[in-house]
Structures are given as structure tokens and as C-alpha cells.
Amino acid sequence: MPKFFVTSEDIHQEEIKITGKDVNHIKNVLRKKIGEELTICNQDLSTDYLCKIIRMQEDSIQCHIIKQLDTNSEANIKVSIFQGLPKADKMEWVIQKAVELGVYDITPIEMKRCVVKLTDKDKIKKLQRWQKIAEVAAKQSGRNRIPSINKIESIKNICNLCSDYDIVIVAYENEKENKLKYELQKLKHLPTEDFKIAVLIGPEGGIDASEIQLLKEKEAKIVTLGNRILRTETVALNVLSIIMYELEI
């Protein structure tokens, strides 16, 4: 059953009000009628409810809460991806699949070797589209929250954020010794509840040596993913899958 997201403001006593673009989807795509059921998630609390449609208006749908569902699909660890801006629609692919795999949030980064150069106007349009892709992916994969696609940052600003995470992992093709599994093995004995991991990935041209130095100064862990060079859009999904396999309860 498709899931629809609301906020706490949309819930009053035992009823939930759905507005916006979901109204058209429920009416004209799913062709739901009064008396039929929907799964609705309060994204503020990551709580799912089984609901019954009781009123349908032109711009809103009113639902009665039948019961709260025990269907939390969120990981016990919070993995954030810092993705160097890639070309074409690769960012859309990264966002869609990373949301399906359980990413907490994604921050695009402007880096020295990024080919893509966006104007302020382009950035606004891109962020709106990327957030929409995250929302659709969250609904399709049964997430209990919609991951945020944060504003595009510079590598300098990202370095200043490193202290907000328990560990920052940087995938770097010129690193030959320190493997991802070594860093994850160090974390296995730690409590993972609300553990915050950041993964930084370069664009198509890779990460510049000067950027690696900045990240090392902030105690980021520089790792190799093996002898094969992966495409930038593959790295995030590879690392995220490994982290979830090793650390998610």
C-alpha cells in the first residue's frame, strides 16, 4: 500500500488531513473512495498510521486513524552523504537509490574537480527537483521520513561540519592501505543508536589532494574501496550498502 506523508500539524485528535499534490494522486491515480484505507506517516515522529478515508473534498482528504502501525523502517544509524556534484542526471540517481537504501540526508558539494558549475538560480531549481525525487523514493520504499537534500555547500564549509559526526569517511582513489572495512570494524563495539556517519565522495574527476589535506586536518578517515576505480554515482551506493550491512541492527 502506498504511503503518504504529513506533519504533526495535519493531525487533530483521531483525524489526519491530507492536502497538496497527494490529493490528486489518491483521487485520480489510486482512485480511492470514501471508506477505503491509506497508510499515512507523520514524518515529524516517523510514525505510521492505518487510516480510513471519511471525507473527500476538491483540495483535501480527511482520514480517520484506525490504528498506529509498528512499521519503523529507519536505520538505527544516521548516514549522511556528501556528494561532489556530478554531471548530467547522476545526482538524481544517487539521491533516488541512496534514499531507498536508508540514507539520512544528502548534501551536494562544489569541489575543485567538479565539471558542473551552477548559478544561484540553477541551484534553487535543482534542489527543488532533488527534494521531490527524495520524497518519491521515500514513499516507494516505505520510509518513515523523507531525507533532506541540503543546500549545495563548499568543501570548506563541509570541513567545518566534520565535528558534528562521530566519523567522517572519505573514499579516495589514491589511498592504498586503509580499507573501509578497517574503519567499520573499529565501530562495531560502539553503541550505534543515533550514531552519525558522514561519507564524502568526489565528483567524476576525483578529490583534489589539497581537499584531502583539509579533510585530514579535520580527522576524516581516508579509505580505499579496493583496486577498481568506481564511478562517482556508484561509490555512494556501494559505501552506504556496506555500512548498513555491517552496522545496522
C-alpha positions as CSV (number, residue, x, y, z in Angstrom):
1,M,0.0,0.0,0.0
2,P,1.5,3.4,-0.9
3,K,2.5,5.7,2.0
4,F,1.6,9.4,2.3
5,F,3.5,11.9,4.5
6,V,2.0,14.5,6.7
7,T,3.3,16.7,9.6
8,S,2.1,16.9,13.2
9,E,0.1,20.0,12.2
10,D,-2.1,17.9,9.9
11,I,-3.2,15.6,12.8
12,H,-6.0,16.6,15.1
13,Q,-7.2,14.1,17.7
14,E,-8.1,10.9,15.7
15,E,-8.1,12.5,12.2
16,I,-5.5,13.4,9.6
17,K,-5.9,15.9,6.8
18,I,-4.1,15.3,3.5
19,T,-3.6,18.3,1.2
20,G,-1.4,19.3,-1.8
21,K,-0.4,17.1,-4.7
22,D,-1.2,13.8,-2.8
23,V,-4.9,14.6,-3.1
24,N,-4.8,14.3,-6.9
25,H,-2.7,11.1,-6.6
26,I,-5.1,9.5,-4.2
27,K,-8.2,10.5,-6.2
28,N,-7.2,10.1,-9.8
29,V,-4.2,7.7,-9.8
30,L,-5.1,5.3,-7.0
31,R,-8.9,6.0,-7.4
32,K,-9.5,5.7,-3.7
33,K,-13.0,6.2,-2.4
34,I,-14.6,7.0,0.9
35,G,-14.3,4.1,3.3
36,E,-11.0,2.8,1.8
37,E,-7.8,2.6,3.7
38,L,-4.5,4.5,3.4
39,T,-1.1,4.3,5.2
40,I,-0.1,7.8,6.4
41,C,3.2,8.7,8.1
42,N,3.7,11.5,10.5
43,Q,7.2,12.5,9.3
44,D,7.9,14.6,12.4
45,L,7.7,11.5,14.6
46,S,8.4,8.8,12.0
47,T,5.1,7.1,12.9
48,D,2.8,5.2,10.6
49,Y,-1.0,5.0,10.9
50,L,-3.6,2.9,9.1
51,C,-6.4,5.3,8.2
52,K,-9.8,5.2,6.6
53,I,-11.0,8.0,4.2
54,I,-14.0,9.7,5.7
55,R,-14.3,12.9,3.5
56,M,-13.0,13.9,0.1
57,Q,-13.0,17.5,-1.0
58,E,-11.5,19.2,-4.0
59,D,-8.3,20.2,-2.3
60,S,-8.2,17.9,0.8
61,I,-8.9,14.4,2.1
62,Q,-9.9,13.7,5.7
63,C,-9.0,10.4,7.2
64,H,-9.8,8.7,10.5
65,I,-7.0,6.9,12.3
66,I,-7.8,3.2,12.7
67,K,-4.6,2.3,14.5
68,Q,-0.9,3.1,14.8
69,L,1.4,0.7,12.9
70,D,4.6,-0.8,14.2
71,T,6.4,-0.4,10.9
72,N,9.5,1.7,11.6
73,S,11.8,1.3,8.6
74,E,14.5,3.8,9.6
75,A,18.1,2.7,10.3
76,N,19.5,2.9,13.9
77,I,22.4,4.8,12.5
78,K,22.3,8.1,10.6
79,V,24.4,8.0,7.4
80,S,24.8,11.4,5.6
81,I,26.3,11.6,2.1
82,F,28.4,14.5,1.0
83,Q,28.4,14.1,-2.8
84,G,30.7,16.1,-5.1
85,L,28.5,17.5,-7.8
86,P,28.4,15.1,-10.8
87,K,27.4,15.7,-14.4
88,A,24.0,15.3,-16.0
89,D,21.4,13.3,-14.1
90,K,23.8,11.3,-12.0
91,M,22.9,13.2,-8.8
92,E,19.2,12.2,-9.3
93,W,20.3,8.5,-9.5
94,V,22.4,8.9,-6.3
95,I,19.5,10.5,-4.4
96,Q,16.9,8.0,-5.5
97,K,18.9,4.9,-4.7
98,A,20.5,6.3,-1.5
99,V,17.1,7.1,-0.1
100,E,15.9,3.5,-0.9
101,L,19.0,2.2,0.9
102,G,18.3,4.3,4.1
103,V,20.4,7.4,3.8
104,Y,19.6,10.1,6.5
105,D,20.4,13.1,4.3
106,I,22.4,14.2,1.3
107,T,24.5,17.3,0.8
108,P,25.8,18.2,-2.7
109,I,29.3,19.7,-2.7
110,E,31.1,22.1,-5.0
111,M,34.7,20.8,-5.3
112,K,37.8,21.7,-7.3
113,R,37.3,19.0,-9.9
114,C,33.6,19.4,-10.4
115,V,32.7,19.9,-14.0
116,V,29.3,21.2,-13.2
117,K,29.0,24.9,-12.4
118,L,25.6,26.1,-11.3
119,T,24.2,29.6,-11.0
120,D,22.2,30.6,-7.9
121,K,19.0,30.2,-9.9
122,D,20.0,26.8,-11.1
123,K,20.8,25.7,-7.6
124,I,17.3,26.6,-6.4
125,K,15.7,24.6,-9.2
126,K,18.0,21.6,-8.8
127,L,17.4,21.5,-5.0
128,Q,13.6,21.6,-5.5
129,R,13.8,18.7,-8.1
130,W,16.2,16.7,-5.9
131,Q,14.0,17.0,-2.9
132,K,11.0,15.8,-4.9
133,I,13.0,12.8,-6.1
134,A,13.8,12.0,-2.4
135,E,10.2,12.3,-1.5
136,V,9.0,9.9,-4.2
137,A,11.8,7.4,-3.4
138,A,10.9,7.6,0.4
139,K,7.2,6.8,-0.4
140,Q,8.0,4.0,-2.8
141,S,10.5,2.3,-0.3
142,G,8.2,2.7,2.7
143,R,10.5,5.1,4.6
144,N,9.2,6.7,7.8
145,R,10.8,10.1,6.9
146,I,11.8,12.0,3.8
147,P,15.6,12.5,3.8
148,S,16.6,16.1,3.3
149,I,18.6,17.3,0.3
150,N,20.6,20.1,1.8
151,K,21.8,23.2,0.1
152,I,24.9,23.0,-2.0
153,E,28.0,23.6,0.1
154,S,31.7,24.3,-0.5
155,I,34.3,21.8,0.6
156,K,35.5,24.4,3.2
157,N,32.0,24.5,4.8
158,I,31.9,20.7,4.8
159,C,35.2,20.6,6.7
160,N,33.7,22.8,9.3
161,L,30.8,20.3,9.8
162,C,33.1,17.3,10.4
163,S,32.9,17.7,14.2
164,D,29.1,17.2,14.0
165,Y,29.7,13.5,13.1
166,D,31.0,10.5,15.0
167,I,33.1,9.6,12.0
168,V,33.7,11.1,8.5
169,I,34.7,8.6,5.9
170,V,36.3,9.8,2.6
171,A,36.5,7.5,-0.4
172,Y,39.8,8.3,-2.2
173,E,41.2,6.5,-5.2
174,N,44.8,7.3,-4.2
175,E,44.5,5.8,-0.8
176,K,46.1,2.3,-1.0
177,E,46.2,0.9,2.6
178,N,43.4,2.0,4.9
179,K,40.3,-0.1,3.8
180,L,36.7,0.8,4.6
181,K,36.2,-2.4,6.5
182,Y,39.1,-1.5,8.9
183,E,37.3,1.7,9.9
184,L,33.9,0.0,10.3
185,Q,35.5,-2.8,12.4
186,K,36.5,-0.1,14.9
187,L,32.9,1.0,15.2
188,K,31.3,-2.4,15.8
189,H,31.9,-2.4,19.6
190,L,30.3,1.1,19.9
191,P,26.6,1.7,20.6
192,T,25.1,2.5,17.2
193,E,21.9,4.1,18.3
194,D,21.8,7.6,16.7
195,F,25.4,7.1,15.6
196,K,26.2,9.7,13.0
197,I,28.4,8.8,10.0
198,A,29.3,11.1,7.1
199,V,30.5,9.7,3.8
200,L,32.3,12.1,1.4
201,I,32.5,11.3,-2.3
202,G,34.3,13.2,-5.0
203,P,32.9,14.1,-8.5
204,E,34.0,12.4,-11.7
205,G,37.4,14.0,-11.6
206,G,38.1,12.8,-8.0
207,I,39.1,14.7,-5.0
208,D,41.9,17.1,-5.2
209,A,45.0,16.5,-3.0
210,S,44.5,19.9,-1.3
211,E,40.9,18.9,-0.3
212,I,42.2,15.6,1.1
213,Q,44.6,17.6,3.2
214,L,41.8,19.8,4.6
215,L,39.8,16.7,5.4
216,K,42.7,15.0,7.2
217,E,43.2,18.1,9.3
218,K,39.6,17.6,10.5
219,E,40.4,14.0,11.3
220,A,38.4,12.5,8.5
221,K,39.2,8.8,7.7
222,I,40.6,8.4,4.2
223,V,39.8,5.0,2.8
224,T,40.2,2.8,-0.2
225,L,37.4,0.8,-1.7
226,G,39.7,-1.6,-3.5
227,N,41.7,-1.9,-6.6
228,R,38.9,-1.0,-9.0
229,I,38.0,2.7,-9.8
230,L,34.3,3.2,-9.3
231,R,32.1,5.8,-11.0
232,T,31.1,8.6,-8.6
233,E,27.4,7.6,-8.8
234,T,28.4,4.0,-7.7
235,V,30.5,4.9,-4.7
236,A,27.8,6.3,-2.5
237,L,25.6,3.3,-3.0
238,N,28.5,0.9,-2.5
239,V,29.6,2.5,0.7
240,L,26.1,3.0,2.0
241,S,25.2,-0.7,1.4
242,I,28.3,-1.8,3.2
243,I,27.7,0.4,6.2
244,M,24.1,-0.7,6.6
245,Y,25.2,-4.4,6.3
246,E,27.9,-4.1,8.9
247,L,26.3,-1.7,11.4
248,E,22.5,-1.6,11.1
249,I,20.6,-3.6,13.7
